[in-house]
Amino acid sequence: TLVSGPSSNTDMNTLMTKMVVINAKPSSDISRRGIILTGVRGEIHTVVACEQRTAIAWLESMDMMLASSPNDATRAAMENQLGEGVAMNRVLSQKSTRSNWAKGKESKLSQTERDQIEERYVNLAAYSNNLIRAGAFPNSNANSQGKGKAAGGGGGIYYTVTQIHDDGEEYDEETLESIAKRRAVIKDSWDFFRMVCSLLRDKRKYDEVFRKLQLDPVYSYLNSMTGLNDPGDDMAMGGNIGADKPITQMHLAEYDDMSNSQIAKDLVRRAEVALPSLVEICKALAGSLGMEEVGVGPVKDASAALRKAEKKYEGDVLKVTDYCRALLVVKDFPTLLALLELARDSFGPLIRRVKLSTLKSDRNAKPGGYRDCIINLELKDHICEIQIHMWPMWVICGVDGFRHYRHCLEYSTDTFGDPYEALAGLDRKTMAELIVMAEEAVADMPLETLEWYHEKFILDYFAEVGLFLHHGLHEWAETTLRALIKLRCQSPDIGPDHHETITLYKYLEQALRAQKRIDEADEVAAKIAEYKQLKTNEKVEADKSTWDQWVTEPFESIVDPNKKEREEEERIKKEVRASKKAWRKIREERFRFLDAN
């Protein structure tokens, strides 16, 4: 049964006791617990569950039932209310248009297949619900992230979804084990989808940060620089990748008679010898420039080096140049320029490579959107690596940035323009089961109790929106999106004009159009267009600020009306010169000590 018996709080005078349902859809209340039911005579009632996950399970089960052929009891009830001819015509007209389970490939399911799917779904929902009630999840303490009520914990569940044999016996251990195994599979799928949403969210953050960084007046100067031994990894731009890496560790004669593993161990030993020298260099750079963050080591172990060589360099461990490594986090592009100048003047002969390619506007970022600068230098006959990070990018993932990069590389997430594309091709049964897992994830944080600082749950709800959109639950997608937009507007670090908020508006427009609410969708679209224009104006103003430094020079000197390419070439040259002038001014104000060097 889906519904428990009346309680002491039930008003028996207004209780709806009998209804032949021909349509069920989500209501739009913020609690996400309501279902709007339409009866065979056109009457409309709203049933409200005590938990949002219960409402979702009820609605899915009803939708499955509505796609099935009416049984004898349903036929009798309909005939009793409307008469045989009218009732059956009503059923036939609603079946193909009202239930999502009566559309597409699901419409070809046999009644036996429908019954099996329905039983498995209800069993999974019941199993998940019982786990939540038992407090089986480690994230059940929602209050640890903020104030407010205990957010619908396991003790607050009054209704459950259960499936019992016709004879009243519960399922045996073998059946329960089968349900548990299915849940484990779906849980892994949910975790993967949520991870994709997280990775692409952070990639968008990196892209937005880089867009803003390019507004820095010194960027054009930096963008014009050519690194040392730095064709980059973008083959489309003539770069190198893998075995074509232009620098390697020194090949010693004794390596000819050693295995890869032995060579790697020797390189680790040499890295340990070079490490103290790298520490001193990083101390000197940090002391002069005031780094946001500094880290040295640990030395990469031999097994990690072998894996990297196999994956990137066709097994050549000499191409691995970060056995001995350090990281420096600089405040902004002017600080990066100062660091490069200081490095050139202080230990220039030791530098073997300066890789700036991912910071160039015409080059690709690393997988996942990250961009940085790398300096390789030779210390004690061993090539070491200094990774230079930009603070605005660094703070997005911090030390977990490499994990983000590794996952984006492994799962090719850069090929997704939209995280919800990861759901393409899933059947309706799997989508319904994923929503059950999504509700497990947010069990301790109902939507109406969510606060702007609950980042973990905000990501969970964002991922669930994708499931709703793909599953045809556009009302609940809209409700969730409006709540998330409100929270993002409340966040002191985000606000209404932030790219994350605008992304949510894009999905909101999609949900509204799916509901045929065109006027509201057009209003949202206008807001998105306004944001795009705002960003365009930002770039124009930044370019104008740079150009204003050159008003004394004739404008005609950069215009050649006879050759478009000449005009563009001169424009870029002029932009770089203006940017270089801006750098000299900043250098004089902030890095005067460079002249002393």
Secondary structure, DSSP 8 states (H G I E B T S, - for coil): --S----TT--TTT------EEEEEE---TT--EEEEEETTS-EEEEE-SSHHHHHHHHHHHHHHHHS---HHHHHHHHHHH-HHHHHHHHHHHHHHH-GGGSGGGGG--HHHHHHHHHHHHHHHHHHHHHHHTT-STT--GGGGSSSS--S-GGG---------TTS----HHHHHHHHHHHHHHHHHHHHHHHHHHHHHHHHHHHHHHHHHTTSTTHHHHHH---BS---S-GGGT---GGG-S------GGGGGS-HHHHHHHHHHHHHHHHHHHHHHHHHHHHHHT-SEEEE-----HHHHHHHHHHHSTT-GGG---SSEEEEEESSHHHHHHHHHHHHHHHGGGEEEEE-GGGSTTS---TTS---EEEEEEETTEEEEEEEEEHHHHHHHGGGHHHHHHHHHHHTGGG-SSGGGGGTT--HHHHHHHHHHHHHHTTTS-GGG--TT-HHHHHHHHHHHHHHHHHT-HHHHHHHHHHHHHHHHH-TTS-TTSHHHHHHHHHHHHHHHHTT-HHHHHHHHHHHHHHHHHHHHHHHHHHHHHHGGGTTS-GGGG--TT-HHHHHHHHHHHHHHHHHHHHHHHHHHH-THHHH-
